[in-house]
Amino acid sequence: IAQHAGFFSFGTNDSTQMTFGYSRDDASKFLPSYLSHGIIQNDPFEVLDQRGVGQLIKIATERGRKARPDLKLPRDGYRYEEMVGICGEHGGEPSSVAFFVEAGLDYVSCSPFRSLPHSLKNELYVCSRPR
């Protein structure tokens, strides 16, 4: 896909839904029980499942950049068509953002209402990471 794509933008909400095989609406009926019994540690629609969904994003990013090395943010400017990132609620959750930075993604986006409480912490983390 990288040979023909202008950019990668992973929809984390849809990726979570397709990986787990249930929607956020369906999950609201049983996730509280899963959480209280320790079956899962976090709601995967709120905190990125780093071992599943996160690894799929990381693998796709690595393979995409291997196939097309210019699939990255150029140092001399911002050209959206060469970026790799995510959109979704996970873009406003600190541990998820940390994972995306470590995985080498160029950007995260989410609802402003989701990001405002965490934006300064995330910006400080992102700015402190060498690129």
N, C-alpha and C positions, 0 to 999 in steps of 0.2 A: 504494500500500500504506500509506503514512504516514497517510492519512486514517482508516484503520481499525485501525492497529497501536498498541498501547500502548507499545511500545519497539522498538528495533532491537538485536539481538545477533547479530553476524556470527560464525559458526563458521569460524575461519580454516583449520583442518585440512581441513574439507569443501570450503571455497571453493577452497583450493589444489588439492585433488584434482580438482574439477570443472573448474577453469580449465585445468589442465595435461592432464587426461584420463588420468591414471594415479594409482594409489594409492601410499601410502607403501611397502607391501609389494612391489608391482611395481617401484617405482622403485629399491629397494635392489639390484636386479639390474643396473641400467645407470647409475645416477647416479654411482657412483664413477668410471666411465670418462668420463662427461660432465664431471665436475669436473676430472679429471686432464688432459683435453684442452682445457680452457678453454671448453667449449661453454656452460656455465653457471658463474656465479661462486660460488654457494652452493646448498646443498640447500634447495629452496623449502619443505620441511616444517619446517626449522629456522629459517631467516631469511626473513622476509616478502619475497615478490617485489613490490617497491613499484611497479614499472612496469606490472604486470598485475593481480594480486589486490588490491594496495593501492589502485590507481586505481579499481577496481570498488567497493571499500568507500568510498573518498572520494566518488565520484560519487553513490552511493546515499545517503550521509549528507547531502551538500549538497542533493540533490533532495528528500530526505525532510524536511529542515528548511525548505526553501523552501515545500513544500506544507503543512507543519505546524510553524510556528515554536516551539511549545511542546515540541517533541521535543528537549529538552535538560535538563540538570541545573539545577533551580531554585536560585537563590542562597540561599534561606531554608531549605533542607532537602534531604534525600535522598529522592527518590521514584523508585524503580526504574522505574516504568511510563512515565516521561518521559525515559529515558536512552538513549544510543546508545553501544555498546561492542562488544567482541569477547570471545570465549572460545576458548581453544585454546593450543597450545604457544607460539605467537608472543607471547603475553602475558608470557612470561618471558625474552624475548630483547631486549637493550637497543636495538639499532637499529630493531627492529620497534616497540617501545614508543615510541621517539622519533617514528617516522612517525605512529603513532596519535594522539599528542599534537598534532603539527603539523596533522593532518587534523581536529582538533576533537572527537575522541571523548571521552566522559565517563569511561569505565572500561576496564580490561583485566582479564581473569581467566585463570588457568592453574593447572596442578597446582602445589601447594606445593613439590614437589621441583624443579620447573623454575624457580620464582621465587626461592627462597631465596638462591642465590648472587648474584643481580642485584638483589634487592629494594631495598637501600639506594640504589644508584646510580640506579635507576629512580625511586624516591620523590623523591630530590633533584632529578632532572631535571623530573619532573612538578610538584613544588612551586615550582620556579623559573620556570615558564612562566606568563605572565599569562593570565587567563581572561576 
